[in-house]
Amino acid sequence: MAIAALPRRAAKPPAATLVEHLSELRSRIVKVVVALAVGGAIGFVLYTPVLELLLRPYCDVKGGSDCALIVTDPLESFSIRLKLSAYIGLLLALPVVLWQLWRFVTPGLNPNERRYAVPFVATSMALFGFGAALALWTFPKTLEFFASIGGDRLELFYTPSNYIGLLVMMMLIFGLGFEFPVLLVALQAARVLHWQKLASWRRFAYVGIFVVDAVITPSGDPVTLLAMAVPMCLFYEGAILVGRLVLDRRAEA
């Protein structure tokens, strides 16, 4: 009795898969570049109101409307507008960048990882925005602290590059620092850490948070230190609660 040979499935050439992968990567990068360009153009238009928003801490310290920045370089007016437009463009294009990154890595994730990815990305963006807003809110106290150290005989005048550079750096450090609980939850979800271990490290973690924050904050004043360290300690406790109440129960289920 003749047995019909089963049709063999044609193997896909590895080169074709690699070419398709690189083609998709190129498409994602092009979309990200376009989003950054569009965001930068919008930022160039929104330069004036955004600059007014960033100058509010300086105006609060000066105690009046005469809080203009001092330009000492003929090209600084143009360069600071380009820099601020780039910052705004990156902020506006961030959802597109994260979405393209998500679409690129999705095929390599299993269903469980896909389920966790969206909450992680959403939480990361929310915490980063909260950290940046907190840095902007505490910045007047930072300026007042530096002014008090210098004494009453010093008049506060800043250049755009120094002022905006310091403010953006603080917003970036606060935003990235507030990603700390997301990292802890991700390590617990990956079974690298356990909430009981984090709880046993609580005292050392608090000391480490204050020490690291004192080093990485560009201002170094106590107000900025407390504004960053206290929420991070609360986030540490929140990560323990998430691991205990959410991740452990899902693992048992």
Short mmCIF file of the C-alpha atoms (twelve columns), coordinates in Angstrom:
data_MODEL
# 
_entry.id   MODEL 
# 
loop_
_atom_site.group_PDB 
_atom_site.id 
_atom_site.type_symbol 
_atom_site.label_atom_id 
_atom_site.label_alt_id 
_atom_site.label_comp_id 
_atom_site.label_asym_id 
_atom_site.label_seq_id 
_atom_site.Cartn_x 
_atom_site.Cartn_y 
_atom_site.Cartn_z 
_atom_site.pdbx_PDB_model_num 
ATOM 1   C CA . MET A 1   0.000  0.000  0.000  1 
ATOM 2   C CA . ALA A 2   1.496  3.253  -1.106 1 
ATOM 3   C CA . ILE A 3   1.656  5.930  1.488  1 
ATOM 4   C CA . ALA A 4   1.285  9.419  0.175  1 
ATOM 5   C CA . ALA A 5   4.189  11.560 1.201  1 
ATOM 6   C CA . LEU A 6   3.258  14.419 3.419  1 
ATOM 7   C CA . PRO A 7   3.947  17.799 1.840  1 
ATOM 8   C CA . ARG A 8   7.015  19.354 3.305  1 
ATOM 9   C CA . ARG A 9   6.664  22.847 4.656  1 
ATOM 10  C CA . ALA A 10  8.989  25.167 2.857  1 
ATOM 11  C CA . ALA A 11  11.470 26.649 5.270  1 
ATOM 12  C CA . LYS A 12  11.696 30.390 5.208  1 
ATOM 13  C CA . PRO A 13  15.192 31.543 4.337  1 
ATOM 14  C CA . PRO A 14  16.940 33.213 7.269  1 
ATOM 15  C CA . ALA A 15  18.037 36.052 5.001  1 
ATOM 16  C CA . ALA A 16  14.421 36.930 4.199  1 
ATOM 17  C CA . THR A 17  13.529 37.085 7.883  1 
ATOM 18  C CA . LEU A 18  16.524 39.299 8.592  1 
ATOM 19  C CA . VAL A 19  15.669 41.586 5.683  1 
ATOM 20  C CA . GLU A 20  12.071 41.897 6.843  1 
ATOM 21  C CA . HIS A 21  13.232 42.596 10.374 1 
ATOM 22  C CA . LEU A 22  15.605 45.340 9.241  1 
ATOM 23  C CA . SER A 23  12.942 46.775 6.947  1 
ATOM 24  C CA . GLU A 24  10.485 47.004 9.832  1 
ATOM 25  C CA . LEU A 25  13.169 48.603 12.016 1 
ATOM 26  C CA . ARG A 26  13.850 51.189 9.337  1 
ATOM 27  C CA . SER A 27  10.139 51.935 9.049  1 
ATOM 28  C CA . ARG A 28  9.847  52.430 12.809 1 
ATOM 29  C CA . ILE A 29  12.897 54.696 12.912 1 
ATOM 30  C CA . VAL A 30  11.554 56.820 10.055 1 
ATOM 31  C CA . LYS A 31  8.249  57.274 11.890 1 
ATOM 32  C CA . VAL A 32  10.082 58.244 15.076 1 
ATOM 33  C CA . VAL A 33  12.217 60.791 13.209 1 
ATOM 34  C CA . VAL A 34  9.116  62.273 11.568 1 
ATOM 35  C CA . ALA A 35  7.382  62.499 14.962 1 
ATOM 36  C CA . LEU A 36  10.420 64.236 16.454 1 
ATOM 37  C CA . ALA A 37  10.555 66.685 13.540 1 
ATOM 38  C CA . VAL A 38  6.844  67.500 13.834 1 
ATOM 39  C CA . GLY A 39  7.147  67.837 17.615 1 
ATOM 40  C CA . GLY A 40  10.163 70.133 17.204 1 
ATOM 41  C CA . ALA A 41  8.232  72.325 14.761 1 
ATOM 42  C CA . ILE A 42  5.343  72.564 17.217 1 
ATOM 43  C CA . GLY A 43  7.831  73.319 19.988 1 
ATOM 44  C CA . PHE A 44  9.301  76.130 17.901 1 
ATOM 45  C CA . VAL A 45  5.820  77.693 17.718 1 
ATOM 46  C CA . LEU A 46  5.126  77.116 21.427 1 
ATOM 47  C CA . TYR A 47  8.496  78.503 22.474 1 
ATOM 48  C CA . THR A 48  7.174  81.726 24.048 1 
ATOM 49  C CA . PRO A 49  4.448  80.275 26.333 1 
ATOM 50  C CA . VAL A 50  6.702  77.400 27.403 1 
ATOM 51  C CA . LEU A 51  9.514  79.837 28.210 1 
ATOM 52  C CA . GLU A 52  7.082  81.898 30.283 1 
ATOM 53  C CA . LEU A 53  6.124  78.748 32.191 1 
ATOM 54  C CA . LEU A 54  9.745  77.855 32.876 1 
ATOM 55  C CA . LEU A 55  10.508 81.415 34.019 1 
ATOM 56  C CA . ARG A 56  7.851  81.363 36.755 1 
ATOM 57  C CA . PRO A 57  10.236 79.976 39.416 1 
ATOM 58  C CA . TYR A 58  12.723 82.728 38.586 1 
ATOM 59  C CA . CYS A 59  9.994  85.378 38.712 1 
ATOM 60  C CA . ASP A 60  8.824  84.050 42.089 1 
ATOM 61  C CA . VAL A 61  12.325 84.444 43.498 1 
ATOM 62  C CA . LYS A 62  12.788 87.906 41.983 1 
ATOM 63  C CA . GLY A 63  9.445  88.938 43.430 1 
ATOM 64  C CA . GLY A 64  8.265  90.931 40.421 1 
ATOM 65  C CA . SER A 65  7.745  91.007 36.676 1 
ATOM 66  C CA . ASP A 66  11.329 92.076 35.944 1 
ATOM 67  C CA . CYS A 67  12.693 88.551 35.623 1 
ATOM 68  C CA . ALA A 68  14.180 88.474 32.139 1 
ATOM 69  C CA . LEU A 69  17.205 86.322 31.430 1 
ATOM 70  C CA . ILE A 70  20.467 87.953 30.395 1 
ATOM 71  C CA . VAL A 71  21.832 87.137 26.932 1 
ATOM 72  C CA . THR A 72  25.584 87.650 26.581 1 
ATOM 73  C CA . ASP A 73  26.096 85.902 23.236 1 
ATOM 74  C CA . PRO A 74  24.541 87.160 19.955 1 
ATOM 75  C CA . LEU A 75  23.779 83.560 18.924 1 
ATOM 76  C CA . GLU A 76  22.363 82.482 22.272 1 
ATOM 77  C CA . SER A 77  18.847 83.705 21.533 1 
ATOM 78  C CA . PHE A 78  18.633 81.456 18.487 1 
ATOM 79  C CA . SER A 79  20.398 78.484 20.075 1 
ATOM 80  C CA . ILE A 80  18.217 78.506 23.191 1 
ATOM 81  C CA . ARG A 81  15.099 78.553 21.024 1 
ATOM 82  C CA . LEU A 82  16.368 75.523 19.106 1 
ATOM 83  C CA . LYS A 83  17.241 73.691 22.322 1 
ATOM 84  C CA . LEU A 84  13.920 74.405 23.978 1 
ATOM 85  C CA . SER A 85  12.069 73.445 20.778 1 
ATOM 86  C CA . ALA A 86  13.967 70.153 20.748 1 
ATOM 87  C CA . TYR A 87  12.999 69.479 24.382 1 
ATOM 88  C CA . ILE A 88  9.352  70.202 23.631 1 
ATOM 89  C CA . GLY A 89  9.477  68.090 20.476 1 
ATOM 90  C CA . LEU A 90  10.922 65.130 22.353 1 
ATOM 91  C CA . LEU A 91  8.210  65.425 24.992 1 
ATOM 92  C CA . LEU A 92  5.431  65.626 22.390 1 
ATOM 93  C CA . ALA A 93  6.863  62.754 20.344 1 
ATOM 94  C CA . LEU A 94  7.427  60.487 23.353 1 
ATOM 95  C CA . PRO A 95  4.089  58.616 22.981 1 
ATOM 96  C CA . VAL A 96  4.884  57.918 19.322 1 
ATOM 97  C CA . VAL A 97  8.396  56.768 20.198 1 
ATOM 98  C CA . LEU A 98  7.111  54.396 22.877 1 
ATOM 99  C CA . TRP A 99  4.347  53.117 20.579 1 
ATOM 100 C CA . GLN A 100 6.801  52.340 17.776 1 
ATOM 101 C CA . LEU A 101 9.105  50.622 20.238 1 
ATOM 102 C CA . TRP A 102 6.171  48.622 21.557 1 
ATOM 103 C CA . ARG A 103 5.081  47.535 18.069 1 
ATOM 104 C CA . PHE A 104 8.643  46.521 17.237 1 
ATOM 105 C CA . VAL A 105 9.195  44.305 20.289 1 
ATOM 106 C CA . THR A 106 5.634  42.892 20.520 1 
ATOM 107 C CA . PRO A 107 6.225  39.903 18.180 1 
ATOM 108 C CA . GLY A 108 8.998  38.655 20.463 1 
ATOM 109 C CA . LEU A 109 6.893  38.755 23.645 1 
ATOM 110 C CA . ASN A 110 4.703  36.008 25.018 1 
ATOM 111 C CA . PRO A 111 1.071  36.773 26.021 1 
ATOM 112 C CA . ASN A 112 1.972  37.173 29.704 1 
ATOM 113 C CA . GLU A 113 4.678  39.716 28.900 1 
ATOM 114 C CA . ARG A 114 2.333  41.628 26.588 1 
ATOM 115 C CA . ARG A 115 -0.212 41.855 29.384 1 
ATOM 116 C CA . TYR A 116 2.307  43.510 31.701 1 
ATOM 117 C CA . ALA A 117 3.895  45.764 29.078 1 
ATOM 118 C CA . VAL A 118 1.055  48.282 28.664 1 
ATOM 119 C CA . PRO A 119 0.630  48.991 32.422 1 
ATOM 120 C CA . PHE A 120 4.392  49.331 32.779 1 
ATOM 121 C CA . VAL A 121 4.652  51.845 29.928 1 
ATOM 122 C CA . ALA A 122 1.635  53.858 31.111 1 
ATOM 123 C CA . THR A 123 2.897  53.920 34.697 1 
ATOM 124 C CA . SER A 124 6.387  54.907 33.573 1 
ATOM 125 C CA . MET A 125 5.076  57.887 31.594 1 
ATOM 126 C CA . ALA A 126 2.840  59.009 34.474 1 
ATOM 127 C CA . LEU A 127 5.658  58.794 37.027 1 
ATOM 128 C CA . PHE A 128 8.095  60.589 34.744 1 
ATOM 129 C CA . GLY A 129 5.590  63.427 34.242 1 
ATOM 130 C CA . PHE A 130 4.942  63.623 37.974 1 
ATOM 131 C CA . GLY A 131 8.660  63.804 38.700 1 
ATOM 132 C CA . ALA A 132 9.241  66.540 36.116 1 
ATOM 133 C CA . ALA A 133 6.305  68.566 37.464 1 
ATOM 134 C CA . LEU A 134 7.602  68.182 41.027 1 
ATOM 135 C CA . ALA A 135 11.031 69.433 39.935 1 
ATOM 136 C CA . LEU A 136 9.439  72.511 38.387 1 
ATOM 137 C CA . TRP A 137 7.400  73.112 41.538 1 
ATOM 138 C CA . THR A 138 10.415 72.889 43.863 1 
ATOM 139 C CA . PHE A 139 12.746 74.907 41.637 1 
ATOM 140 C CA . PRO A 140 11.918 78.285 43.284 1 
ATOM 141 C CA . LYS A 141 13.060 76.858 46.628 1 
ATOM 142 C CA . THR A 142 16.268 75.754 44.948 1 
ATOM 143 C CA . LEU A 143 16.926 79.257 43.626 1 
ATOM 144 C CA . GLU A 144 16.099 80.797 46.986 1 
ATOM 145 C CA . PHE A 145 18.523 78.440 48.700 1 
ATOM 146 C CA . PHE A 146 21.367 79.443 46.381 1 
ATOM 147 C CA . ALA A 147 20.488 83.120 46.713 1 
ATOM 148 C CA . SER A 148 20.540 82.927 50.513 1 
ATOM 149 C CA . ILE A 149 23.977 81.300 50.475 1 
ATOM 150 C CA . GLY A 150 25.397 84.082 48.308 1 
ATOM 151 C CA . GLY A 151 24.078 86.835 50.561 1 
ATOM 152 C CA . ASP A 152 22.040 89.999 50.031 1 
ATOM 153 C CA . ARG A 153 24.759 91.814 48.107 1 
ATOM 154 C CA . LEU A 154 24.350 89.591 45.026 1 
ATOM 155 C CA . GLU A 155 21.777 90.385 42.354 1 
ATOM 156 C CA . LEU A 156 20.255 87.372 40.621 1 
ATOM 157 C CA . PHE A 157 20.777 87.428 36.851 1 
ATOM 158 C CA . TYR A 158 20.938 84.223 34.834 1 
ATOM 159 C CA . THR A 159 21.680 83.404 31.218 1 
ATOM 160 C CA . PRO A 160 19.147 81.273 29.308 1 
ATOM 161 C CA . SER A 161 21.587 78.401 28.794 1 
ATOM 162 C CA . ASN A 162 22.516 78.131 32.479 1 
ATOM 163 C CA . TYR A 163 19.001 78.610 33.828 1 
ATOM 164 C CA . ILE A 164 17.089 76.371 31.415 1 
ATOM 165 C CA . GLY A 165 19.911 73.833 31.382 1 
ATOM 166 C CA . LEU A 166 19.761 73.463 35.166 1 
ATOM 167 C CA . LEU A 167 15.963 73.312 35.200 1 
ATOM 168 C CA . VAL A 168 15.751 70.713 32.425 1 
ATOM 169 C CA . MET A 169 18.447 68.633 34.126 1 
ATOM 170 C CA . MET A 170 16.493 68.668 37.373 1 
ATOM 171 C CA . MET A 171 13.270 67.706 35.597 1 
ATOM 172 C CA . LEU A 172 15.080 64.861 33.840 1 
ATOM 173 C CA . ILE A 173 16.686 63.598 37.054 1 
ATOM 174 C CA . PHE A 174 13.379 63.743 38.931 1 
ATOM 175 C CA . GLY A 175 11.556 61.996 36.086 1 
ATOM 176 C CA . LEU A 176 14.108 59.198 35.777 1 
ATOM 177 C CA . GLY A 177 14.381 58.849 39.544 1 
ATOM 178 C CA . PHE A 178 10.650 58.313 39.833 1 
ATOM 179 C CA . GLU A 179 10.984 55.278 37.532 1 
ATOM 180 C CA . PHE A 180 12.499 53.490 40.544 1 
ATOM 181 C CA . PRO A 181 9.278  51.686 41.606 1 
ATOM 182 C CA . VAL A 182 8.643  50.508 38.040 1 
ATOM 183 C CA . LEU A 183 12.082 48.885 38.045 1 
ATOM 184 C CA . LEU A 184 11.411 47.183 41.379 1 
ATOM 185 C CA . VAL A 185 8.040  45.841 40.242 1 
ATOM 186 C CA . ALA A 186 9.557  44.614 36.971 1 
ATOM 187 C CA . LEU A 187 12.286 42.745 38.871 1 
ATOM 188 C CA . GLN A 188 9.630  41.141 41.064 1 
ATOM 189 C CA . ALA A 189 7.552  40.168 38.051 1 
ATOM 190 C CA . ALA A 190 10.652 38.565 36.513 1 
ATOM 191 C CA . ARG A 191 11.266 36.626 39.768 1 
ATOM 192 C CA . VAL A 192 14.632 38.312 40.266 1 
ATOM 193 C CA . LEU A 193 13.519 39.894 43.544 1 
ATOM 194 C CA . HIS A 194 10.805 39.106 46.066 1 
ATOM 195 C CA . TRP A 195 8.831  41.567 48.141 1 
ATOM 196 C CA . GLN A 196 9.993  39.902 51.354 1 
ATOM 197 C CA . LYS A 197 13.604 40.544 50.384 1 
ATOM 198 C CA . LEU A 198 12.794 44.191 49.616 1 
ATOM 199 C CA . ALA A 199 11.071 44.514 52.978 1 
ATOM 200 C CA . SER A 200 14.146 43.150 54.766 1 
ATOM 201 C CA . TRP A 201 16.296 45.722 52.942 1 
ATOM 202 C CA . ARG A 202 14.023 48.629 53.913 1 
ATOM 203 C CA . ARG A 203 16.389 50.483 56.270 1 
ATOM 204 C CA . PHE A 204 19.386 50.177 53.967 1 
ATOM 205 C CA . ALA A 205 17.244 51.214 51.009 1 
ATOM 206 C CA . TYR A 206 16.122 54.419 52.736 1 
ATOM 207 C CA . VAL A 207 19.695 55.385 53.564 1 
ATOM 208 C CA . GLY A 208 20.803 54.564 50.015 1 
ATOM 209 C CA . ILE A 209 17.989 56.637 48.509 1 
ATOM 210 C CA . PHE A 210 18.978 59.733 50.487 1 
ATOM 211 C CA . VAL A 211 22.667 59.288 49.713 1 
ATOM 212 C CA . VAL A 212 22.123 58.740 45.974 1 
ATOM 213 C CA . ASP A 213 19.668 61.641 45.738 1 
ATOM 214 C CA . ALA A 214 22.152 63.934 47.471 1 
ATOM 215 C CA . VAL A 215 24.749 62.988 44.856 1 
ATOM 216 C CA . ILE A 216 22.671 63.106 41.660 1 
ATOM 217 C CA . THR A 217 20.602 66.231 42.306 1 
ATOM 218 C CA . PRO A 218 22.434 69.123 40.614 1 
ATOM 219 C CA . SER A 219 21.369 71.699 43.202 1 
ATOM 220 C CA . GLY A 220 22.126 69.723 46.360 1 
ATOM 221 C CA . ASP A 221 19.864 71.859 48.534 1 
ATOM 222 C CA . PRO A 222 17.815 70.164 51.294 1 
ATOM 223 C CA . VAL A 223 14.442 71.138 49.804 1 
ATOM 224 C CA . THR A 224 15.179 69.411 46.498 1 
ATOM 225 C CA . LEU A 225 16.683 66.441 48.325 1 
ATOM 226 C CA . LEU A 226 13.590 65.909 50.468 1 
ATOM 227 C CA . ALA A 227 11.229 66.505 47.536 1 
ATOM 228 C CA . MET A 228 12.900 63.676 45.651 1 
ATOM 229 C CA . ALA A 229 13.862 61.263 48.431 1 
ATOM 230 C CA . VAL A 230 10.569 61.169 50.356 1 
ATOM 231 C CA . PRO A 231 8.423  60.154 47.331 1 
ATOM 232 C CA . MET A 232 11.017 57.536 46.354 1 
ATOM 233 C CA . CYS A 233 10.785 56.008 49.841 1 
ATOM 234 C CA . LEU A 234 7.008  55.906 49.461 1 
ATOM 235 C CA . PHE A 235 7.419  54.346 46.003 1 
ATOM 236 C CA . TYR A 236 9.658  51.698 47.562 1 
ATOM 237 C CA . GLU A 237 6.869  50.761 49.962 1 
ATOM 238 C CA . GLY A 238 4.398  50.818 47.069 1 
ATOM 239 C CA . ALA A 239 6.536  48.367 45.107 1 
ATOM 240 C CA . ILE A 240 6.522  46.029 48.100 1 
ATOM 241 C CA . LEU A 241 2.722  46.233 48.308 1 
ATOM 242 C CA . VAL A 242 2.343  45.527 44.590 1 
ATOM 243 C CA . GLY A 243 4.583  42.490 44.871 1 
ATOM 244 C CA . ARG A 244 2.733  41.225 47.933 1 
ATOM 245 C CA . LEU A 245 -0.866 41.920 46.926 1 
ATOM 246 C CA . VAL A 246 -0.761 41.574 43.137 1 
ATOM 247 C CA . LEU A 247 2.197  39.577 41.842 1 
ATOM 248 C CA . ASP A 248 2.165  36.890 44.535 1 
ATOM 249 C CA . ARG A 249 -1.561 36.265 44.112 1 
ATOM 250 C CA . ARG A 250 -1.231 35.990 40.342 1 
ATOM 251 C CA . ALA A 251 1.668  33.581 40.751 1 
ATOM 252 C CA . GLU A 252 -0.390 31.410 43.103 1 
ATOM 253 C CA . ALA A 253 -3.356 31.499 40.701 1 
# 
